[in-house]
Amino acid sequence: MNAANRPAGYSGLQKLLHWVIAVIVLVLIAVGVNMVRRGLATNFDAVTNQLYTAHKTFGFLVLMLVILRVIVRTRRGTPLPEPGLSRLQVIAAEAVHGLLYLLLLAVPLLGWLGVSAFDARGILGGFQLPALLAPNPDLGKLILKYHGYAAFAMAVLIAAHIGAALMHRFVLKDGVLKRMLP
């Protein structure tokens, strides 16, 4: 998309998807760490099972919302970078955003593949996610290990993203953060 065809700012839908996904992902990371610790300590009591079920449900929701976000972004486009940013800042921002999108797709897909291999696809409401793999607990364990690594990498990138947004707001005092605020 050339500069003349790019929108002046992000749409309300783009901003809404950004913030809804952000909140859900931050909660999923916290719940994910807690449920794994509980699972290792308690052998899956009722609360731990509920945490896993909620985690799978909202992880699947994030996947669907991110797919919608990619479609909206592809169709509508994004505004030009904020004037005054250095080329290095633009490259860094684009790299972080690209990696975040990749991980926002990969992390829930790895989770879905892992629970498929464990044949533990139940989500809230008594529904089952479709199986992506035949049951194979050893493979499921391996996939979920990489799901955890990818989620950790995403948490690091999210921290960098938040840190950069706050730096732009309070140190550089430019309009970068304002572009995504409602």
Secondary structure, DSSP 4 states (H G I P E B T S, - for coil): --GGGS-SS--HHHHHHHHHHHHHHHHHHHHHHHHHHHHHHHSS-HHHHHHHHHHHHHHHHHHHHHHHHHHHHHHH--PPPPTT--HHHHHHHHHHHHHHHHHHHHHHHHHHHHHHHHT--B-GGG-BPPPSS---HHHHHHHHHHHHHHHHHHHHHHHHHHHHHHHIIIII--STGGGG--
